[in-house]
């Protein structure tokens, strides 16, 4: 880990890197770079790892794995994922990088250290991304669990309820599980991103001791993303199970009632249903997501 005597070298290296990348940047605006790189990263990870996400959803479904489709139709619902991936990830990263930058430049950080700033930025980024992610997740999971054959039919089924139940009901259906999704995503991101940033900072400090290039590569970011993602995924699996049950429930139920029902009928182990596929999926996904984000960011001129 970095020592105080290396901090000066590290900061000078960062400034030199920023000057070099600014002059050769393909996209001048750092916010636009984050937006484009985030969109590329989100689409890449969600489409490439969609079958694993489907298997995880079916394992967590109250109907059971085989009744939800088993290994059949593992691409059911991919349309919703494709539509929501780019804007959701782009919204996350432009918020994350923007808040992180403002926090770093602020003389008063409210008593928060660098890791605290990353946690705050990641939390706000996830809340912003969930505005797009939750509706697409609801539609996607209903197709994945066999409740509808495709994303389009799942969405149409929800929208048609406007005739009998009104617009507010449709809105609530599309955002069903909003609270638990935020409760899952924020702790996950608060664990993953400070770890990822810490590993990147460690790598940069190692470079300050040598003549190697001072920027983190996409491959290194992928490794760091995989490690941090796996740790965060395992720790937040119970929240993911609860979110899946809420979104797939035939009638609206509170998170507390579903938690009690799972505990009473299935026991504590049910809260870790799908932990293997989830950890594997997010570990690989962390590598693809943060690796492709870093690669795209470097390509466009750095963040």
N, C-alpha and C positions, 0 to 999 in steps of 0.2 A: 504493500500500500504506500501512497505518496508520503514523503516526509516534508517538514516545513521548508528545508533548504532547496527542495525541488519545485516549490510552488511558484517562485519567480520565473524559473525556466519554463514551466508549464504555461503560465499566463502569457509570457512573451511568444511562445510557440502558437498559442491560440490566436493571438492578435495577428501574427504573420500569416497564419492560415486564412483568417477572415479577410485580410487584405488581398491575398492571392485569389481566393475564390470569388470575391466580389468583382474583381476585374475581369474574370473569365466566366462569370455565371451566365448560363443559358437563359435563366429566368431571374430578373433583377429583384423582384419583390420576395422577401423571405416568407411572407404569408402565402403568396401564390405558389411558391415552391412546396411549402408544407401541404397545401391543398391538393396539388397535382400528385406529389409523391404519396400522400396518404390515400388518395383515390386508387392509384396503381397498386399499392400494398394491400388495400382492402379487397379489391377485386381478385387479385392473385391468390390470396390465402383462402377466401371463401369458396371460390370455384374449384381450386385444386384439392381441397380437403373436405368437400361437401359430403361424400359418402360416409366418412368417419363421424361427422356431425349427425347424420341421419341415424346411424347405429346407436349413438349415444342417446339421442332423443327417444328412440324406441325402447331402449333399456330402462329409461326413466319413466316411461308412460305407465299409468295405472292399469291400462288394459293388458300390459305385458308385451314382451319383445315380439313373439311370434304373431300374436293377434294384431299388432301394429304394422306387420309387414315382414318381419324377420329380415332376411337378406335380399328381399325382392324390392325392386323399384327404389334403389338407394339414391337416385337423383330426383325423386319426387320433391317438389318445392324449390328446385334450384332457380327457377325464374324469379322468385321473390328475393333470393339471396343476391342474384346478379344485379337486380334493380337497386337494392338497398346498400350493397357493399361499398361502392365508391363514394356516394355522398356521406354515408355514416362515418367511414374512416377519414375522409377528407375533413369533415366537420370536427372530428376528434382532434386531429393533428394541428389544424389551424388554430384551434382553441388552446391546445396543450402548449404548442411552441410560443403562441402569443402571450399567454399568461406567464410562462416560464421566463420569457425575455423581459417582460415588464417587471416581474418579481426580482430578477437578477439585477436590473438597473435601478431598482428602488433603494434609496439610502436607508429606509426603514422597512424591515421585513417582518414586523410584528412579532419578533422573538423567534421566528422560524429559521432554521438553518437551510442549507442547500437542499437536503433531502426533503425537508418540509415544503419547500417551494415546489419540488417535483410532485409531491403528493397532492398539493393544492391544485396544481395545473392539470394533473391527471384526473382528479375528481371532477373538476369543471368540464374538462374535455369529454368525459364519459356522460355526464348529464346532458351536454349538448348533443352528443352522438345518439343518445337514446331517443331523441325526438324522431329520428329516422329509423333507428334499429328496432324499436319495440313493435311498430305496426308490421314491418317486414318479417320480424321473428314470429309473430302470431300467425301470420299467413303461412310462412314456411313450415312451422312445426305442425300445423294441422294437416298439411300435405304429407309431411314426413311420417306422421303417426297413422296415416291411412284414413283420416276423417274426411279428406277430399282427395280426388285423384291428382290434381295439379294446383299450383299456386293460384292460377286464374280462377278456378272454380271455388277455391277457399275464399278468395277475396270477394268474388261475386256473391257467395252465400252470405257473407257479412254485410255487404252493401245493400242487399235485397231486404234486410231486416228494417231498413229505414221506412218502408211502406207501412209496416205494422207497429213498429216500436219508436220511430222517430230518429232524427239525426243524432241526438245526444247519446242514444243507446249504441248506435253504430260507432260513434267516437270512442265510447267506453270499451266496446268490444275490440277495436283496433289497438287501444292502449291498455288492454287487459294485462296485468302483470307489470305495469310500469314501475310501481313502487319496489317490488321485489327484484326487478331487473336492475334498477339503480342500486339497490342494496347489494346485489351480487357483483355488478360491474365495478362499483367504486372500491370496495375492499380488494377485489382482484387487481385492479389497476394500481392502487396504492401500494400493493406488494410488488407487482411486476416492474413498474416503471422506475422507481428509485433503485431497484436491483440492477436493472438494465443500464441506467445512467451511471450507477456506481462502477459497474464493470467496464463501461466505456471510458470513464474517467481514469480508472486504473490502467487501461491499455494506453491511453494518451500519455500518462505519466511514465510508463515504461518506454515510450518513444522518445520522451524528453531526455532520456539517458543515452540515447544512441542517435545515429544519423538516419534512421529509418523515417519514412514519410509520417507526418504528424497527424493525419486524419484516420479515423476508424473506418475500416473497409466494410463492405456489405457482408462479406463472409464472417468477419469477426462479430459484427452486430447480430448476425443470424445465430451464432453460437451463444452469445449473451442473451438473446431473446428466447432461445430454447430453454436455457437454464432457468431464467426468471419466470418464464411462462409455466413450466412444469411445477415449480414450487407454488406459485399462485393458484394454479388450477386445482391441485390436490387439496389445498387449504379451504377453497371456496366451493367445493363440490356440493355440500348440503344446501347452500343457497341456490345452486343451479338446479338441483332436484326440485326444490320448492317452486322455483320459477317455472319449470317445465310443467309441473302438475297444475299450477294456476292457469297457465295458458291453454292447457288441454282439457280443463274441466268443462263438463257439459253445461253447468250452471255456475254463475259467479259465486265464489266463496272467498272468505278472508284468508290471509296467509296463516293466521293463528289456527283457524279451524282445520285447514289442510295439514298443517304441522301436527296437530293433535291426532288427526285421522291416520297419518302415516305412522306415527309412533305407536298408536294403539293397535292398528291392524297389521303392520309389517315389521315393527321394531326399529331400533336405532340403525341397523345396518342398511336399511332402505335409503337413508340419507346419503349413502355413498354409492348408490346404484350408478353404474356407468363411470366410476372413477377412473378405471383403466383406460377406456377409449377417450374420456375427456382429457386426462393427463397427457396421453399420447398425442391426441389431436392438437391440443393447445401447445404442447412442447414443439411439435413439428410446425404448427401454425405460428408460434412465436418466432421460430427461425425464418419461415417464409415471410411473415408480416414485417418484422423489424429488420430482417435482412434486405428485403426488397425496398423498404422505406429508406434505409440508409443508402442503398445503392442508387435509388432514384434521386435522393437528396444530394448525394455527391455529384451525380451526373448533371443536375440542374444548377449546381453551384454551392451546395452546402446549405445548412439550416441557420 
